[in-house]
Amino acid sequence: MTLYQGTIPPGPGGCRFYGIHCVFFIFLMMMLATNVAFATPILSPVCGSGSNNIPDAVDDGLGGVTPGILSCGITTNLSGIVGSGNTLTISLIGFHHEASGDIGITLTHFTDSTRTVILGAQQTMIYRIGKVSNDPNDFGYAAQFGDPLGFGENYDFNSANTTNIWTVATSLGAADFIPGQVAGFNAGYGTNGSLSSVPNIFSSMFAGQLIAGFWQLDVTDYAAGPSAIPVTGTLLQWQLDIANTTIIPEPGYGVVVLAMLMGFATLRRRDQIQ
């Protein structure tokens, strides 16, 4: 190993490591540290009561409807930045609802649980499957989320998934269930925006944001059901999975590397003097 080369004097100004100037070497090390990919699956706490927690929308009898909303959040202090591409997957755990055409699901990323500052904008994961117009009599598809035994299903959503949930739901009736992992469907579904089966780019819309903060999933029931069913669904938990993130080095990282290199240079210099 050559620590000093040519006529460059020893010491911090002439420090070299394997022929690379130490300042450049430190910069290279820090750049490498900020591009290490890792996965971050984060599970939410139990949402609300954990059972029958998605309130039904309320019809005011005058043509107006007040949506029912279940909000369930994840607070994380993980350091790192959301990478580019379809890196973000949302998993719904123990999810049941009587009508897929009633439901919209969004994700919002706040700086913290006070929810005063939003990072980016709220993004739609799915919205009222099968509903193609603002006509109040267009209720979308009747297929259910869940399973025949009355338990919730588990569903994964990522914009890169090629299975379109609209295509699956269109052939199902009100007594049928959109298949999830319990039913053996593990590939997951793509994501869609409002009033269209066209896939959106939900999973890439959080790229460049800090992972840390408060991630809020909102499950909204937009259509009032039968009065005999005051609560129409359940979401037990949800999981946030960011498959491509980058590490933010600790503030003292460069100082530690510099100290190590200078210490090594000093020892090497003493050896040369002796």
C-alpha positions as CSV (number, residue, x, y, z in Angstrom):
1,M,0.0,0.0,0.0
2,T,1.3,3.5,-0.9
3,L,0.3,6.1,1.5
4,Y,2.4,9.0,0.2
5,Q,3.2,9.4,-3.5
6,G,5.5,11.7,-5.5
7,T,6.7,14.8,-3.8
8,I,3.5,15.5,-1.9
9,P,4.6,16.0,1.8
10,P,3.0,13.8,4.5
11,G,0.3,15.1,6.7
12,P,-3.3,16.1,6.2
13,G,-2.6,18.2,3.1
14,G,-0.7,15.3,1.3
15,C,-2.6,12.3,2.8
16,R,-3.2,9.6,0.2
17,F,-5.0,6.3,0.6
18,Y,-4.3,3.7,-2.0
19,G,-3.2,6.5,-4.3
20,I,-6.4,8.5,-3.7
21,H,-6.2,11.8,-2.0
22,C,-7.8,11.5,1.5
23,V,-10.3,14.4,1.0
24,F,-11.6,12.8,-2.2
25,F,-11.6,9.4,-0.4
26,I,-13.8,10.8,2.4
27,F,-16.2,12.3,-0.2
28,L,-16.4,9.0,-2.0
29,M,-17.1,7.1,1.2
30,M,-19.9,9.5,2.1
31,M,-21.4,9.3,-1.4
32,L,-21.4,5.5,-1.2
33,A,-23.0,5.7,2.2
34,T,-25.9,7.7,0.8
35,N,-26.7,5.2,-1.9
36,V,-27.1,2.0,0.1
37,A,-30.5,0.5,-0.6
38,F,-32.5,-1.3,2.0
39,A,-36.2,-2.2,2.6
40,T,-38.4,-0.7,5.3
41,P,-41.6,-2.6,6.0
42,I,-43.4,-0.7,8.8
43,L,-46.6,-2.1,10.4
44,S,-49.3,0.2,11.7
45,P,-50.9,-0.2,15.1
46,V,-54.3,-1.6,15.2
47,C,-56.6,0.8,13.4
48,G,-59.3,2.2,15.7
49,S,-61.2,-0.6,17.5
50,G,-59.8,-3.1,15.0
51,S,-63.3,-4.3,14.2
52,N,-66.2,-2.7,12.3
53,N,-64.2,0.5,12.3
54,I,-65.0,1.9,8.8
55,P,-68.1,4.1,9.3
56,D,-70.8,4.1,6.7
57,A,-71.5,7.3,4.8
58,V,-74.6,9.1,6.0
59,D,-77.4,10.2,3.6
60,D,-79.0,13.5,4.7
61,G,-82.2,12.7,2.8
62,L,-81.8,15.9,0.8
63,G,-79.4,14.5,-1.9
64,G,-76.3,15.0,0.2
65,V,-73.9,12.4,1.6
66,T,-71.4,12.7,4.3
67,P,-68.6,10.2,3.8
68,G,-67.5,7.9,6.6
69,I,-63.7,8.0,7.1
70,L,-61.3,5.7,9.0
71,S,-57.8,7.3,9.5
72,C,-55.0,5.1,10.6
73,G,-51.4,6.4,10.9
74,I,-47.8,5.2,11.2
75,T,-45.2,7.3,13.0
76,T,-41.6,6.5,12.1
77,N,-38.2,8.0,12.9
78,L,-36.3,5.9,10.4
79,S,-33.6,7.9,8.6
80,G,-33.4,7.7,4.8
81,I,-35.0,9.0,1.7
82,V,-37.7,7.3,-0.5
83,G,-36.0,6.1,-3.7
84,S,-37.2,6.6,-7.2
85,G,-39.5,4.3,-9.1
86,N,-42.4,2.3,-7.8
87,T,-40.8,1.7,-4.5
88,L,-43.8,2.1,-2.2
89,T,-46.2,-0.8,-1.5
90,I,-49.3,-0.6,0.8
91,S,-50.6,-3.8,2.4
92,L,-54.1,-3.9,3.8
93,I,-54.4,-6.4,6.6
94,G,-57.7,-7.8,7.7
95,F,-59.6,-5.7,5.3
96,H,-63.4,-6.1,4.7
97,H,-66.0,-4.0,3.0
98,E,-69.4,-4.8,1.6
99,A,-69.0,-2.9,-1.6
100,S,-65.8,-2.1,-3.4
101,G,-67.5,0.6,-5.4
102,D,-68.0,2.6,-2.2
103,I,-64.4,2.8,-1.1
104,G,-61.6,5.2,-1.7
105,I,-58.1,4.9,-0.1
106,T,-55.5,7.7,0.1
107,L,-52.1,8.1,1.6
108,T,-50.8,11.3,3.0
109,H,-47.2,11.9,4.4
110,F,-46.9,14.6,7.1
111,T,-43.7,15.8,8.9
112,D,-45.1,14.6,12.2
113,S,-48.3,13.5,14.0
114,T,-49.5,17.0,14.4
115,R,-50.4,16.8,10.7
116,T,-49.7,20.5,10.1
117,V,-47.2,20.2,7.3
118,I,-47.6,17.8,4.4
119,L,-44.7,16.4,2.5
120,G,-45.8,16.4,-1.2
121,A,-49.5,15.9,-1.7
122,Q,-52.2,13.4,-0.8
123,Q,-52.1,10.5,-3.2
124,T,-55.0,8.2,-4.3
125,M,-54.4,4.4,-4.2
126,I,-57.8,3.3,-5.3
127,Y,-61.1,5.2,-5.7
128,R,-64.6,3.7,-6.0
129,I,-63.8,0.7,-8.2
130,G,-66.1,0.6,-11.2
131,K,-67.5,4.2,-10.8
132,V,-66.9,6.1,-14.0
133,S,-68.9,9.3,-13.6
134,N,-70.1,11.8,-11.0
135,D,-73.7,10.6,-11.4
136,P,-75.0,9.9,-7.9
137,N,-76.7,6.8,-9.2
138,D,-73.4,5.4,-10.4
139,F,-72.2,3.3,-7.4
140,G,-69.4,1.4,-9.1
141,Y,-69.0,-2.4,-8.7
142,A,-70.7,-4.4,-6.0
143,A,-68.0,-7.0,-5.4
144,Q,-66.8,-7.1,-1.8
145,F,-63.5,-6.9,-0.1
146,G,-62.9,-9.7,2.4
147,D,-63.5,-13.4,2.4
148,P,-66.6,-15.7,2.6
149,L,-65.9,-16.7,6.2
150,G,-66.5,-13.1,7.4
151,F,-62.8,-12.4,8.1
152,G,-60.8,-9.7,6.5
153,E,-58.5,-10.3,3.5
154,N,-55.0,-9.1,3.0
155,Y,-54.3,-7.1,-0.2
156,D,-51.1,-5.6,-1.6
157,F,-51.1,-2.5,-3.8
158,N,-48.2,-1.2,-5.9
159,S,-48.4,0.7,-9.1
160,A,-45.9,-1.7,-10.8
161,N,-48.3,-4.6,-10.3
162,T,-49.9,-5.6,-13.6
163,T,-53.2,-7.0,-12.2
164,N,-55.9,-4.3,-12.5
165,I,-58.4,-4.6,-9.7
166,W,-61.1,-3.1,-11.9
167,T,-60.7,-6.0,-14.4
168,V,-61.0,-8.5,-11.6
169,A,-64.1,-6.8,-9.9
170,T,-66.0,-6.3,-13.1
171,S,-66.9,-10.0,-13.4
172,L,-67.9,-10.4,-9.8
173,G,-71.3,-9.9,-8.2
174,A,-72.5,-8.5,-4.8
175,A,-72.0,-11.9,-3.2
176,D,-68.5,-12.3,-4.5
177,F,-65.2,-11.3,-3.0
178,I,-62.2,-9.7,-4.6
179,P,-59.4,-12.3,-4.1
180,G,-56.5,-11.5,-1.8
181,Q,-53.7,-13.5,-0.1
182,V,-56.1,-15.7,1.9
183,A,-57.7,-16.8,-1.3
184,G,-54.3,-17.5,-2.8
185,F,-53.7,-14.4,-4.8
186,N,-50.3,-13.1,-3.8
187,A,-49.3,-11.0,-6.8
188,G,-51.0,-7.8,-5.6
189,Y,-52.9,-5.2,-7.5
190,G,-52.0,-2.0,-9.3
191,T,-53.3,1.4,-8.3
192,N,-56.0,3.6,-9.9
193,G,-57.1,7.2,-9.7
194,S,-60.6,8.7,-9.7
195,L,-63.4,7.6,-12.1
196,S,-61.1,5.5,-14.3
197,S,-59.6,2.0,-14.5
198,V,-56.4,3.6,-16.0
199,P,-53.4,2.8,-13.6
200,N,-51.9,5.8,-11.9
201,I,-48.3,6.3,-10.5
202,F,-49.2,6.3,-6.8
203,S,-46.1,4.2,-5.8
204,S,-43.6,6.6,-7.3
205,M,-45.2,9.9,-6.0
206,F,-43.3,9.9,-2.7
207,A,-39.8,9.6,-4.2
208,G,-37.3,12.0,-2.7
209,Q,-39.2,12.4,0.6
210,L,-37.8,11.7,4.0
211,I,-39.1,8.4,5.4
212,A,-39.4,9.9,8.8
213,G,-42.7,11.4,9.7
214,F,-46.4,10.5,10.0
215,W,-47.9,8.4,7.2
216,Q,-51.7,8.5,7.3
217,L,-53.9,6.0,5.4
218,D,-57.5,7.2,5.0
219,V,-60.2,4.6,4.1
220,T,-63.3,6.5,3.0
221,D,-66.9,5.2,2.4
222,Y,-68.6,7.4,0.0
223,A,-72.0,5.8,-0.4
224,A,-74.6,5.3,2.3
225,G,-75.6,1.6,2.8
226,P,-78.8,0.1,4.2
227,S,-79.8,1.6,7.5
228,A,-79.6,-1.8,9.0
229,I,-75.9,-1.8,8.5
230,P,-74.5,1.2,10.3
231,V,-70.9,0.1,9.9
232,T,-69.9,-1.6,6.7
233,G,-66.3,-2.6,7.0
234,T,-63.1,-3.3,8.9
235,L,-59.4,-2.6,8.4
236,L,-57.3,-4.3,11.1
237,Q,-53.9,-2.9,10.2
238,W,-51.9,-1.7,7.2
239,Q,-48.2,-1.9,6.3
240,L,-45.9,0.6,4.5
241,D,-43.1,-1.1,2.6
242,I,-40.5,1.1,0.9
243,A,-38.3,-1.2,-1.2
244,N,-35.7,1.2,-2.4
245,T,-34.4,3.8,0.1
246,T,-31.1,5.6,0.6
247,I,-29.3,6.0,3.9
248,I,-28.7,9.4,5.3
249,P,-25.2,9.3,7.0
250,E,-25.0,10.4,10.6
251,P,-23.7,14.0,11.0
252,G,-20.4,12.8,12.5
253,Y,-19.7,10.2,9.8
254,G,-17.2,12.2,7.8
255,V,-15.4,13.4,10.9
256,V,-14.9,9.8,12.1
257,V,-13.6,8.7,8.7
258,L,-11.2,11.7,8.6
259,A,-9.9,11.0,12.1
260,M,-9.3,7.4,11.2
261,L,-7.4,8.3,8.0
262,M,-5.3,11.0,9.7
263,G,-4.5,8.6,12.6
264,F,-3.4,6.0,10.1
265,A,-1.3,8.5,8.2
266,T,0.4,9.6,11.4
267,L,1.3,6.0,12.3
268,R,2.6,5.4,8.8
269,R,4.7,8.6,9.0
270,R,6.3,7.5,12.3
271,D,7.1,4.1,10.7
272,Q,8.8,5.9,7.8
273,I,10.8,8.2,10.1
274,Q,12.0,5.2,12.2
